[in-house]
Amino acid sequence: MTDKDLNGAVVEISGRYPATGRVMNTECKEMGYVIKGAGKVAIEGAEHALAEGDLVLIEPGEKFYWEGNMTMFIPCTPAWHSEQHQEVK
C-alpha cells in the first residue's frame, strides 16, 4: 500500500515482542486486532489481556510490548515506517 496516511500488516506474535524492553512509535496511532489466539499487551506498565476479536489502541509515544501466541492485524495512521519505531527500556 502506498498511502501516506494509513497502512497495516498482519503479524504473528509468538512469545514476547520485543524480547526485552519495550517499543514505541513516535508518530503513529497503532491498533491491534486479534484475529486468532490470545496473549496480552503491556502499555505504559498496564497489562491488558487479549483474545480473538479484541481491539486495542496505542497512542504515539506510548511504550509497550506484546506477549502471547496471536495473529494480529495492526493498522497505523499515519503510515508506519521504520524510522518512527524505537526500542526503549
C-alpha positions as CSV (number, residue, x, y, z in Angstrom):
1,M,0.0,0.0,0.0
2,T,1.4,3.4,-0.8
3,D,-1.0,5.7,1.2
4,K,1.0,8.1,3.4
5,D,-2.0,8.4,5.8
6,L,-2.7,4.7,6.6
7,N,-1.2,1.3,6.3
8,G,-1.3,-2.0,8.1
9,A,0.1,-5.5,8.4
10,V,-0.8,-9.0,9.6
11,V,1.7,-10.1,12.2
12,E,2.4,-13.3,14.1
13,I,3.3,-12.9,17.8
14,S,4.9,-16.0,19.2
15,G,6.4,-15.3,22.7
16,R,7.3,-11.7,23.6
17,Y,7.9,-8.7,21.2
18,P,10.3,-7.2,21.8
19,A,12.2,-9.9,23.6
20,T,13.3,-7.4,26.3
21,G,12.3,-3.8,27.0
22,R,9.5,-2.1,25.1
23,V,8.9,-0.3,21.8
24,M,7.2,2.9,20.9
25,N,6.1,4.7,17.8
26,T,6.9,8.4,17.7
27,E,4.3,9.3,15.1
28,C,1.6,6.7,14.6
29,K,-1.5,5.6,16.3
30,E,-1.4,1.8,16.2
31,M,-4.4,-0.5,16.6
32,G,-4.0,-4.2,17.3
33,Y,-6.9,-6.5,16.3
34,V,-6.5,-10.2,17.4
35,I,-7.5,-12.4,14.5
36,K,-6.5,-15.6,16.2
37,G,-5.0,-16.7,19.5
38,A,-4.5,-14.9,22.8
39,G,-2.0,-13.0,24.9
40,K,-1.5,-9.6,26.3
41,V,-0.2,-6.1,25.7
42,A,1.5,-4.0,28.3
43,I,1.1,-0.3,27.6
44,E,2.9,2.2,29.9
45,G,3.1,-0.6,32.5
46,A,-0.6,-1.6,32.5
47,E,-1.3,-5.1,31.2
48,H,-4.3,-5.9,29.1
49,A,-5.4,-9.5,28.3
50,L,-6.2,-10.1,24.6
51,A,-8.3,-12.8,22.9
52,E,-9.8,-13.3,19.5
53,G,-11.9,-10.3,18.4
54,D,-10.2,-7.8,20.8
55,L,-9.0,-4.5,19.6
56,V,-6.5,-2.2,21.4
57,L,-5.3,1.3,20.6
58,I,-1.8,2.5,21.2
59,E,-1.2,6.2,21.0
60,P,2.1,7.8,19.7
61,G,4.8,7.9,22.3
62,E,3.3,5.1,24.5
63,K,5.8,2.4,25.4
64,F,4.5,-1.2,25.0
65,Y,5.2,-4.8,24.4
66,W,3.1,-7.8,23.1
67,E,3.2,-11.3,24.6
68,G,1.4,-14.4,23.7
69,N,0.6,-16.5,20.6
70,M,-1.6,-14.4,18.4
71,T,-2.2,-13.5,14.8
72,M,-3.0,-9.8,14.6
73,F,-3.9,-7.1,12.1
74,I,-2.1,-3.9,13.0
75,P,-3.2,-0.8,11.1
76,C,-1.3,2.5,11.6
77,T,-2.1,6.2,10.9
78,P,-0.2,8.0,9.6
79,A,1.5,5.2,7.7
80,W,4.2,3.3,9.7
81,H,7.8,3.5,8.7
82,S,10.9,2.1,10.4
83,E,12.4,5.5,11.4
84,Q,9.5,6.2,13.8
85,H,9.7,2.8,15.5
86,Q,12.0,2.7,18.5
87,E,13.1,0.1,21.1
88,V,13.2,1.6,24.6
89,K,13.9,0.3,28.1
